[in-house]
Amino acid sequence: MTHGLIRSGIAVVAGIDIDRTCEYAYTKNNGAKFICKSIADVTGDDVKSLFPKGRVKMLVGCAPCQPFSKHTQKSSYDRTDERWMLLREFSRLVREVLPEIVSMENVPLLAKHSVFSDFTSGLVALGYTVAWRSVFCPRYGIPQSRARLVLLASRLGEIGLLPETHSPPEYPTVMDYIGSLEHITAGGVSAADPLHRSRGLSSINMRRMRQSKPGGTWADWKPELRAKCHRKKSGRTYSAVYSRMAWNRPGPTITTQFFTFGTGRFGHPVQDRALSLREGALLQTFPVAYDFVNPSVRLSTERIGMQIGNAVPVRLGEIVGLSVQRHVEATSGR
């Protein structure tokens, strides 16, 4: 989100996150201050001290989406999960800071829960005009078939997202974003780019990969290769795992496990391997020069994969920033 806002022309002064491993990439690529702290421990005065005087203030929150995602729909929500309450902490900070602009993003299913309606009604009570909707990412030039809830709120007047930029024939594809990368093998790494590395495959998963078709499912495999759960009637609906992406379509939602063949449609369209870390970052619309690899720390596929998968697509952050820029210019009379 920060990088997208910066690309839109907005000056981001700081980011707050509880995960210390994010610090290197955040400061290296954005030139903003990284504060390693839970927002539950951050006060309004802490935040107000970060803003330069005489400028329009914008506060952006991206609470973890896992408590609200479709993957948890088949079980009851755990209200003791600390992540569940982070949106309420964000609401508290808005009350204490009263920035001119507020934005947040999450999964669309968040809108079905009282924590979201409480958040929006709280903004209205504070004098904000609120606009939110579910955004299908390819309509804004993002090569993922994912939807995100995006909210904008303003104390300056009516606000909303820019119009969509792409129609279905123009949707960006997997080929557009990763088609030109160097060929690597399962477990291999590019000599020129340490982030272009893929995880190795077990013997059975390599056999499964070789029988997988772009855009297909595990149903393309010989029966003896299918997992036991997929042989049961209850497992037949889980078609978007152990499968390849298609070159001519947007990719799947990039999750924190996108580098693992068995957790989604994360097989490379033609190479016998799962996505590399670099490919996941590109599908998240990070620029190719974005630096995730701290030379003083041993590279961890899991930690970097989590940073990439948890990120807001950079292009979506840029759309949010451009929408705010247009709004501020319109309301200031310039």
N, C-alpha and C positions, 0 to 999 in steps of 0.2 A: 504493500500500500504506500509506504513512504517513497519508494523509488518512482512509482507512478505519479504521485503528487508532485515530486520534484520535476519530473519530465513535463508536467503540465505548466510549470512555472511557479508553483507554490513553494515558499521557503519553509521547510520542515526543520524545527529547531531541536526536537528530541523525540525519542521513542522509548516507551516503558514496556519491559517484558521480563518475566520471571526466569526465562531460559538464558543462562549466561553464555551458552554456546552460540547464540545468535549475534553476540557482540562484534566479532571480527567482521563478518560480512556486512552487518548493518553500518558500522562506522567506516569501513573501507570503501563502500560504494556510495554512501549517502552524505558523508560529511556532517552528520547530525549526531547529537549526544545520545549515548545509550545509557539508560538507567535500568539497572537490574533490580527489579522490585515488583512485588505483587501490587496491583492497583488497590487492593483492599487496604494496603498500608500507605497509600499515597493520599495526601490531603489536597484540598482545593488551593490552599496557599502554595503548596509545592508546585502545582501546575501553573498557577498565575505568575510565579516568579520566573518561569521559563519564557514567557511571551515578551517580545520587545514592545515597548510603549508606542502608542499611536498607530498600531496596526490592527487590521481585522483579525480576530482570534478564531481559530478553527480547532476543534477537538474531535479526533477520530478514534473510534473503538472497534476492534475486531476480536470479539470474544471467541474462545474455542468453540467450534461448531459441533464437535462430537456428541455432546449431550442432546442435541436437537436433530441429528442426522437420521436419515431413513434406516440406517443400519441398526438403530436402537428401537425402531418402532415395534418390533415383535416382543419387546419386554417393557416392563414399566420403567419410567424414568426414576433415577435415583436422586431424590432431592437433597441427599447428603453430599453429593458430588460438588466440590467447591466451585467447579467451573460453571455450574448452574446459576450461581449467584453473581457472577462477574458482571452481567448486564446491569444488575441492580447497583453494583459499585460504580459502574460507568455513569448511571443515572445520578448517583450521589455527586460525582465529580462535576457533572453538568450543572447541577443546582448550585454548587459551591463556586464554580468559575464563571458561569453565564457567558460562554463564548458566543460570538455572533453566529457562528456556523457549527453544526454538529453533523457528523456522518458515522454510520456504522454499516457493517455487512456481516452476513451470516448465511446459513442455508434457509431456503424458503419455508421449511417446516417450522422454523422458529415462530412464524406469524400465527401458528395455531395455539400458542401457549400464552398463559396469562402474563408471564414475565415480559413478553413483548408488548402486549396491550397496555400493561402498566407503564412500560417505558415510553410509549408514544403518548399516552394520556398525560404523563408527567411533563413531557416536552410542551404539549399544548398549554398546560396550566402555567408554564413559565413564560408563555408568550411566543413560542416558536410556531412557525408554519411548517408542517411536516408533510413530506412526500416520500412514499416508499413503494417499491414494486419488485417482483421477481424478474431478474434479467437472464435471458438465455445468451450465454457468452458469445457464440458465433455471430450473433447479430451486432456485436461490437468488435468484430475482427479478432476474436480469441479462439484458437484452434482446439477447443474442448467442448464436448456436448454436456456442459454443466450449467446449472442454474444457480444464481446467487440472489439473495435478498439484499437490496441496496436501499439505504435510508439516507435522506438529506433533510436537514431541518435548519431554519434560519429565523433570526430575530429581525432581519432586514426586510422581509417580504416573501412573496411567493417564490418557490424554488423547485427545481426538478432536474432530472437527468437530461443530457443532450439527446436528440433523436438518434435512433439506431442507424448504424453506418453500413450494414451489410444485409442483403437479402439472401435467401437460400442458394441461388446459383453462385453467389460471391463468397460463401462461407470459406474461411481459410482451412486448409487441409494439413494432414500430417506430413505429406510430401513437401508442402510449402515451407515447413518449419524445420524438419530434420532430414529431408531427402538428400541433402548435399554433404552430410557428415561422413567422415571416414568410416570404412567398414572395420568392425571389430568382432571378435568372437565371444561366446559366453565365457565369462571370467577374465576377459581381456581388457586392456586399457590402451588408449592412444598415447603414443610417445610425445605428441605435441600438446595434448590437453589432458591433464590428470583427472578432470571431471568427466571426461568421456570414457567411462569404465562401466562394465556390466557385471552383474553377479553370475557366478557359475551355475550350471544346471546339473542336477542329479541324472543318473543314467535314464531313469524312467521319464523324468521331465523332458529330457532331450528327445526321447522317442515321441512324447506327446507333442512337443514343439514341432517336430518334423511332419507330423500329421495334421497340424493346425492350418486352417486356411484364413487369409485376411478377411476380417469381418465375420468369421465363423464362430463356432462354439466347440466345446469338448465333444459334442455329438458327432463331429467329423472324425473322431478317432475310432480305431478298432475297439470293440467292447472290452477286451482284456486290459486296455490302458485306462479305462475310466475309473475314477475314484469310487470307492464303495458308496459314499454319500450320493453320488450322481446316479447310481444304479437304482436307488430308491425313488419312489414316486415323489416323495417330499423334496428331493434334491434336484428335480428336473428343471425347476424354475431358475436355478442359479447358473444361467447360461453365460454371463459376462465374466467368467473367471477362466483361467487357463486358455486364453484365446489371443489371437493376433489383432492388432489394429489394421485398418485399411488405409492405403496411401491416399485415396481420393476423398476421404471424409475427415471431419474434425476428429480429434482423438477423444478418449474417455476423460472423465474427471480424474485429474492427477491427485492421488492421495499420498499419504506419507509412506506407503508401501509400493509405490509405482515401479520400483526396481525389481520387484518380485513377480515372477511369471504367474504364480497361482493365486494372486490376490485381486486380479481384475483383468481387463482386456489390455494387458501391458506387454504382450509379445510384439517384437518388432515385425513390421509387415513382411519382410523377406529374409532377414538374417535370423539365424536360429539362436535367439537370446531374448531376454527381457530388455526393456528400455535402459539406457545408460543414465547416469545422473545428469549429464549435460542435456540429453534429449528431454528429460522431464522438466528441466529448467527452461528450455526453449519453448516447450508446449505451455509452460506457465507464463510465457512472453517475457522472461528475463532476457536482457540483451546478452549476446554471446560473450561480451567482455566482463560480465558481472562475476566478481571474484568471491567464491565461497571457501577457497582452500587456504587456511592459515598455514604458512610454511613452518611455523614453530610447533604445530600440533599434528600428530598422526591423523591422517584422513580417516574419518569414520563414515562409511556409507550410510549407516542408519541415522546418524545425527544430521548429516547434510540432506539426506532424503526427507527427513522430518521438516527441516527448514523449508525446503522447496515445496513439499506437499501441503504444508500448513499455510503457505503464503497466499495472499490475494493475488490473482493474476496481475502482473504489472500494468498491462493495458487497461484493466478495469479500474485500477487506482488512478490511471491517467484520465480516464473518462470522468471519474468522480471529480478530479481536480479541475478539468476543463469546464465541467458543469458549474462548479463553484466560482471559477474565474468569471464566467459569463454572467452569473447571477450578481456578483459583487459589482461588476462594471455597470450592469443595468440599474441596480438600486442606488449606486452612488452618483448616477447622472453623467458618467463619463462616456 
